[in-house]
Amino acid sequence: MTTLVVCTSRSSHQNTRRIADELGAALDARVVTPDEVTPAMLADADRIGVGSGIYWMSFDPRLVEWIRGLPDMSGRDAFIFSTSGLPETSLRRYTTSLEKLLRQKGFRYVGAFASRGLDTWGPFGMVGGVSRGRPDADDLAAARRFAAEVQRWQ
Ligand SMILES: Cc1cc2nc3c(=O)[nH]c(=O)nc-3n(C[C@H](O)[C@H](O)[C@H](O)COP(=O)(O)O)c2cc1C
């Protein structure tokens, strides 16, 4: 199965990119930004992983817009990954919204992986940030385990 990992990572820490690279290595996949995806890459991919940091309780709009612009993706698998300073709350289920969009595009949805990521944005920066040191070795190991779970869907 050919996997493509599409990621935007906006903060200087590149937290989500580190997770994306780990998933990419585990799944033998190319890791690219939405701008870098070519029609040939899309045509080749049987499975697409999409992820970003969480900004203002949402996935990066650049990633979401890219997904909205995709043609019918029936017959392909999709998974989600993210990093955020704080865990997702019931107030805003951003992963569920993205899952819904992927299903609307025809993907078979195979799961989501979330990790904490160092957050030095705004007032958090003044206290040295939250989720310091994340993603760490344990988070990267969890990402590899998630990749193994994704492989089992074949
Ligand atoms: C502008 C901005 C807004 C953010 N909003 C949230 C948020 O709503 N919830 C949260 O848990 N973390 C938030 N964060 C923290 C990021 O989700 C976290 O640092 C993430 O790991 C960044 O990923 P990246 O390095 O790939 O960009 C925000 C960070 C920035 C810079």
The ligand as a Gaussian input file, in Angstrom:
#p B3LYP/6-31G(d) Opt

LIG

0 1
 C       -1.495000      30.619000      17.113000
 C       -1.539000      29.364000      17.956000
 C       -2.753000      28.908000      18.448000
 C       -2.802000      27.743000      19.237000
 N       -4.010000      27.289000      19.679000
 C       -4.068000      26.158000      20.434000
 C       -5.321000      25.640000      20.877000
 O       -6.380000      26.169000      20.604000
 N       -5.310000      24.503000      21.654000
 C       -4.136000      23.873000      21.993000
 O       -4.188000      22.873000      22.697000
 N       -2.931000      24.323000      21.562000
 C       -2.883000      25.442000      20.776000
 N       -1.659000      25.885000      20.306000
 C       -0.443000      25.090000      20.587000
 C       -0.115000      24.196000      19.391000
 O       -1.212000      23.377000      19.048000
 C        1.097000      23.286000      19.715000
 O        2.207000      24.045000      20.089000
 C        1.403000      22.413000      18.497000
 O        2.274000      21.381000      18.887000
 C        2.016000      23.228000      17.373000
 O        2.327000      22.370000      16.313000
 P        3.396000      22.778000      15.196000
 O        4.748000      22.948000      15.890000
 O        3.386000      21.632000      14.270000
 O        2.909000      24.043000      14.572000
 C       -1.594000      27.037000      19.536000
 C       -0.372000      27.519000      19.029000
 C       -0.335000      28.650000      18.250000
 C        0.990000      29.118000      17.721000

